[in-house]
Amino acid sequence: MLKEFRDFIARGNVMDLAVAVIMGAAFGAIVSSFVADVIMPPIGLLLGGVDFSSLFVNLSGGQYATLAEAQAAGAATINYGVFLNKVISFLLVSFAVFAMVKAVSRLQKPKAAPAPAEPTAEVKLLTEIRDLLRSR
């Protein structure tokens, strides 16, 4: 059983998947920072100085100036600004993966069409019989 597990792990597909997961996590962190620290501040500035990460709806009765205050008080909130940041991050990651797959597809050589299958012995025999009957 240990040998089977070692063979499974040593297969190329499993190693490729492990590398992809690690790279995806690192790329996700970069994109999250890009959205939160680079994209959203200028958009918030254009919309009148709004900080998207602090936008929330307070569901409990109290008044809180910031999301941090509401969370510290244990108030129930809907954090739609954080959600908006996550949606933009997802769209950026999706577009980056799409562009990467498209680029890799262009670099790969087109696969040649598979050669037609050799006719079976029965088909060859029937073809010979047909040809003999036609020649009479």
C-alpha positions in Angstrom: 0.0 0.0 0.0 2.9 2.4 0.8 4.4 1.6 -2.7 1.1 2.4 -4.4 0.8 5.7 -2.5 4.4 6.6 -3.5 3.6 5.8 -7.1 0.5 7.9 -6.9 2.4 10.9 -5.5 5.2 10.5 -8.0 2.9 10.8 -11.0 3.3 14.0 -12.9 -0.4 15.0 -12.6 -0.3 15.1 -8.8 2.9 17.1 -8.7 1.6 19.5 -11.3 -1.6 20.0 -9.2 0.4 20.6 -6.1 2.5 23.2 -7.8 -0.6 24.8 -9.3 -2.3 25.0 -5.9 0.8 26.6 -4.3 1.2 29.1 -7.2 -2.5 29.8 -7.1 -2.5 30.7 -3.4 0.5 33.0 -3.9 -1.1 34.6 -6.9 -4.4 35.0 -5.0 -2.6 36.9 -2.2 -0.9 39.2 -4.8 -4.2 39.9 -6.5 -6.0 40.5 -3.2 -3.4 43.1 -2.3 -3.5 44.6 -5.7 -7.3 45.1 -5.5 -7.3 46.3 -1.9 -4.2 48.5 -2.1 -4.0 49.7 -5.7 -7.3 49.5 -7.5 -9.9 50.3 -4.8 -8.4 53.5 -3.3 -8.5 55.4 -6.7 -12.0 54.2 -7.3 -13.0 55.2 -3.8 -11.4 58.6 -4.4 -13.3 59.1 -7.6 -16.5 58.2 -5.8 -16.0 60.9 -3.1 -13.4 59.4 -0.8 -15.1 56.1 -0.1 -13.1 53.3 1.5 -14.8 50.1 0.2 -13.3 47.8 2.8 -15.2 49.8 5.5 -18.6 49.8 3.9 -21.2 47.9 5.9 -24.8 47.7 6.9 -25.4 47.5 10.7 -28.1 44.9 11.5 -28.0 45.5 15.3 -29.6 48.7 16.7 -26.4 50.5 17.7 -24.5 53.3 15.9 -21.0 52.7 14.8 -18.8 55.0 12.8 -16.5 52.3 11.3 -16.7 48.6 10.6 -13.9 48.0 13.1 -16.0 49.6 15.9 -19.0 47.5 15.0 -16.9 44.3 14.9 -15.3 45.1 18.2 -18.7 45.6 19.8 -19.9 42.3 18.3 -22.6 43.9 16.2 -24.1 41.9 13.4 -23.1 43.5 10.1 -23.3 42.9 6.3 -19.8 43.8 5.0 -20.7 44.6 1.4 -17.5 46.6 0.9 -15.3 43.6 1.7 -17.5 41.5 -0.5 -17.1 44.0 -3.4 -13.3 43.8 -3.0 -13.5 40.0 -3.2 -15.6 40.1 -6.3 -13.2 42.3 -8.0 -10.3 40.1 -6.9 -12.1 37.1 -8.4 -12.7 38.8 -11.7 -9.1 39.8 -11.9 -7.9 36.3 -11.1 -10.3 34.8 -13.6 -9.2 37.1 -16.3 -5.5 36.4 -15.6 -6.1 32.6 -15.8 -8.1 33.1 -19.0 -5.3 35.1 -20.6 -2.7 32.6 -19.4 -4.6 29.6 -20.8 -5.2 31.4 -24.1 -1.4 32.3 -24.4 -0.4 28.7 -23.6 -2.9 27.4 -26.2 -1.3 29.7 -28.8 2.2 28.4 -28.0 1.3 24.7 -28.3 1.6 23.1 -31.7 -1.7 22.1 -33.1 -2.2 18.4 -32.7 -2.2 16.4 -35.9 -5.4 14.7 -36.8 -5.2 11.0 -35.9 -4.6 8.7 -38.8 -7.7 6.9 -39.9 -8.0 3.4 -38.4 -7.0 0.5 -40.4 -10.0 -1.5 -41.7 -10.7 -4.8 -40.0 -10.0 -8.1 -41.7 -13.7 -8.5 -42.3 -14.0 -5.2 -44.0 -11.0 -6.0 -46.2 -12.5 -9.4 -47.1 -15.9 -7.8 -47.9 -14.2 -5.2 -50.1 -12.4 -7.9 -52.0 -15.6 -9.8 -52.6 -17.4 -6.6 -53.7 -14.5 -5.8 -56.1 -14.6 -9.4 -57.5 -18.4 -9.2 -58.0 -18.1 -5.9 -59.8 -15.5 -7.2 -62.2 -17.8 -10.0 -63.5 
